Amino acid sequence: MTGQPTLAAAGSTDRTPTREGVLRAAAKMAELLPQTPLLPLELPSGAVVWCKAEVLQPVGAFKIRGAWHRLSDLTPEEAARGVVAVSSGNHAQGVAWAAKQLGIAATIVMPRDAPAVKITSTRALGAEVVFYERMTESRDEIAAKLCAEKGAVLVHAYGDPWVIEGQGSAGIELAAQMEARAGGAPTRIVTPCGGGGLSAGLVLACPQAEVVPVEPEGWDDIARSLVAGVIEPVGPNAPKTACDALMATATYPINFAVLHPRGVRGTWVSDAEVRAAQRYAFSKLRLVVEPGGAAALAAVLAGKVPTDGRTAVILSGGNTDPQTFAAVLAEAGCI
């Protein structure tokens, strides 16, 4: 597995994400799309958590938020040169969707082993797809080369201040929804975590809440980094995981600078726990949630994160191949 370049090398700016930026992103989203629903979910223990169903976004994931905030802030000159993004599929679709709406050319660097449904959907939205080998090639190096060739703007999946702010717009919606329905703002937000863009955005959006990032087993580099106080990458022999959307090899300084000073602590879940969460969400909420999108719910169901009646869970994505999801359901006799 190749390492990631520095934040500057990845093409992001020196701009710092702020709560004011999150609020501006939330205002944009309010004009663009209806809010995703907040659904109460009773756990086997009888406790209730509140699930933010980002699986119901037009691209099936929260990534539309950061993509829209970034692309809609491009100057006319930048928009004319187009954008490049790296993604296993959800950010790809978010960028492709925003680019299509805004008339901007988009090129997406995707792993060859990304779920077929994500590749197909990205292309259907009009983006050009460039493949790479996940374990032997650096997607960031490929993206940097494409940006240089095309003069395009890099829209990084998590190491970008606009993207972080855009993802945080989910927290602004969530807080207002819980004030109205749960008796107060969230005390804890449990969220799937890959590179840390959503986690950082939620911390900025909801500074009074405890934000708990949840990563796949063996890919818990952010949790380890937050304890160590320095950024630590995923190990050289990281295990396979069904959570393709959460396979970031290291967080970026821009994300770490938001998370670490605020004492954020994370946890991890196994693929078996993730599959159990996918089945539970389907059974109780009638929602299709992809593996990475179910990581936060998996941590709650496994008892790795406590609940208190005002605990929110982000169901971050629902883009999974039908055959793969059917196999998950069939594993426990759900179909």
C-alpha positions, -999 to +999 in steps of 0.1 A: +000+000+000+014+034-009+015+063+014-005+095+011+011+128+002+010+158+025-021+180+025-004+207+005+007+181-021-029+169-023-039+202-036-060+216-007-057+252+004-044+267+036-080+278+045-092+265+079-127+250+082-150+269+106-184+267+121-194+298+102-185+278+070-206+249+082-236+272+087-231+287+053-230+252+038-261+242+057-279+273+043-269+261+008-282+226+014-315+240+027-320+258-006-309+227-026-325+196-011-350+185+015-335+174+049-329+137+053-352+122+080-342+116+116-356+082+126-360+069+161-346+033+165-353+011+195-323-011+203-326-047+216-319-032+251-350-010+248-329+022+245-337+046+217-312+062+194-319+087+166-307+078+131-299+104+105-308+087+072-282+101+048-287+070+028-317+088+013-297+116-003-300+118-041-266+100-045-273+076-016-248+092+008-238+123+028-210+131+004-233+153-017-230+179+010-192+185+009-192+182-029-219+209-034-203+233-009-169+230-027-181+231-063-206+259-058-178+280-043-155+277-073-147+308-092-158+309-129-122+304-139-118+273-117-152+259-128-141+262-164-110+241-158-130+213-142-125+192-110-107+160-101-117+138-071-105+105-055-131+081-041-143+045-038-177+057-048-197+079-025-176+111-028-173+102-065-211+103-069-214+135-048-188+153-069-203+140-102-238+150-091-227+185-082-206+189-113-236+179-135-259+204-118-233+232-122-221+222-157-185+214-146-164+187-161-154+160-134-128+133-134-129+107-106-100+085-096-116+052-083-102+019-071-107-009-097-124-030-070-150-004-060-186-017-059-200-019-094-231+001-084-209+030-074-188+029-106-220+027-128-237+055-109-207+078-111-204+073-149-242+078-153-238+112-138-214+122-165-181+119-148-150+104-164-136+075-143-099+067-140-091+035-122-062+026-099-051-004-080-060+002-043-031-017-027-002-008-051-009+027-065-013+061-049-047+076-058-035+110-046-004+109-069-027+100-099-051+128-090-023+153-087-010+143-121-045+147-136-049+181-120-016+192-135-025+180-169-060+194-169-054+225-148-083+211-127-092+218-091-088+188-067-118+181-046-104+159-019-127+135-002-118+147+033-087+168+033-105+200+020-119+228+042-150+232+020-157+195+021-154+193+059-178+223+063-202+207+038-203+174+056-209+193+089-242+206+075-256+172+084-250+182+121-268+215+118-299+197+104-295+169+130-293+193+160-325+212+149-344+179+143-334+166+177-344+198+195-378+194+179-382+156+185-358+143+211-361+170+238-328+187+231-297+188+209-277+156+206-253+148+235-235+123+214-231+117+177-218+083+165-205+085+129-188+062+104-153+074+098-128+070+069-106+100+065-123+121+091-141+147+070-176+140+083-163+136+119-145+170+117-176+186+102-198+173+129-175+185+156-176+220+141-214+218+137-222+205+172-194+217+195-214+207+227-219+171+216-195+142+220-186+130+185-175+093+182-158+082+149-162+045+141-137+028+118-134-007+104-113-032+123-076-028+113-084+005+097-087+025+130-059+049+122-078+079+134-087+064+167-051+054+173-039+088+161-061+107+185-048+087+214-011+090+203-014+127+196+002+124+161-012+111+128-005+074+125-013+056+092-030+023+087-005-006+091+012-022+061-009-054+063-044-039+069-070-066+068-097-069+042-129-051+051-164-048+036-164-011+045-149+001+012-161+036+019-139+038+050-106+026+037-086+057+041-049+050+049-044+081+070-062+112+081-049+147+071-036+175+093-066+196+085-090+170+100-066+161+129-064+198+138-102+198+144-105+165+161-075+162+184-077+195+204-114+187+213-105+153+228-124+132+203-120+095+208-130+067+184-136+030+182-137+002+156-161-025+145-157-059+128-172-069+095-195-093+114-208-064+136-213-043+105-234-070+088-255-073+119-261-036+118-271-037+081-296-064+089-310-045+119-314-013+099-332-032+072-355-050+096-364-021+119-361+010+096-366-007+061-334+010+050-306-003+028-273+007+044-239-002+029-212-017+051-194+016+058-226+034+063-236+010+090-204+012+110-217+037+136-249+017+142-227-014+145-207+002+173-239+011+192-254-024+188-222-040+199-222-020+231-190-001+222-206+033+225-231+041+253-265+057+246-285+082+267-317+090+249-301+118+229-275+098+211-276+102+173-263+077+148-253+087+112-263+062+086-239+077+061-244+057+029-266+031+012-247+023-020-242-014-021-245-040-048-279-058-047-263-092-047-239-083-019-267-069+003-289-099-004-261-122+008-258-102+040-296-106+046-295-143+037-267-149+062-292-146+091-322-160+072-337-126+066-347-136+031 
